[in-house]
Amino acid sequence: MCLLALLREQPCYGYEIVQQLARYGLDLVSEGSIYPLLSRLLTRGYIESYLVSSTEGPGRKYYRLRPEGAKQLEQWQTEWDTFARAVECLLKGEQAHDHS
Amino acid sequence: MTIVDQEAQQQITDLVNACTGYWELRGIPLQRRKEMQLELEQHIEQAVRDGKSLKAVVGPNALAFAESWARETPHQFPRGGTVVLRWLVFDWLAYALLFLLIIALFEHLILRSPSFSLILAHVVAFAFIGVYTLLQAWSGFLSPRVVSREYRLRVAFGVYGGISLLVIFLLSLTHFPWNLVLFRWDWPVTLLLMLGASVLFGWKVWVGRSSRQKHRV
């Protein structure tokens, strides 16, 4: 979800994503673990990659969000909001809402 | 930001090569593999320039990292066959043949024996050569833990020595027939083997050179 949220802002390459996440305090156990995740998102069609050529050497692979990814992000965000609200209530000792 | 020194560059190259070899074995298509290789190389180089370690990028277990990436990447099954075959021909067979030639020539020239006997001990030695070439190829996975290439190869050799001694010890316990003769041949066959070995090594060198040139392009 965090990856999709980052890519919604702007296309990034792997190292850039890691740096952005670290800026939000989301340090990864190992930086490389971003790649299996990106690969999974690519396979599911949530993001796409493209090569940006460089004059100094080989091109760099960038990732950007696809419409399917944006839709998925919205859904995950709703789920996350519900979950976060529930946890917050629990921690504050508030009464659980009666859904019946 | 610091400049990547030669030792660090060697560390990166060994690690990236080990990962690429592993992905090839896992059946990841060439184009995708090249992209992964480039992405990993660029990431590690930038991380090292920013003062980070290889461990910070791939974690303490580089093989687990390579596997986790491979698992999330579309791959073909079964596809490791060609890789194994190439390893068998270019690495194992080439060195096994060289070993065979050295001992055959030793028997013919030094011991003045008109024929050479291939015994079971030689076959065990071939298996050991295979284990060593594999360990050497995979020593790149030690890069995050062992900085110097020399030490990485020493560790690989140490593991190899340990495995070899253990296998020899276990075989000795079973009264293994080390001297059992499997084949026997005369001079002309040894000459043919010499010819075969030189063709194979020539081919190996040529393929290695052309792939390095392609990599540069």
Interface residues (C-beta under 8 A of the other chain):
Chain A: Y13 G14 Y15 V18 V29 S30 E31 G32 S33 Y35 P36 L37 S39 R40 T43 S49 P58 R60 K61
Chain B: E35 M36 L38 E39 L40 Q42 H43 Q46 A47 K52 K55 A56 V57 V58 G59 F65 S68 W69 R71 E72 T73 P74
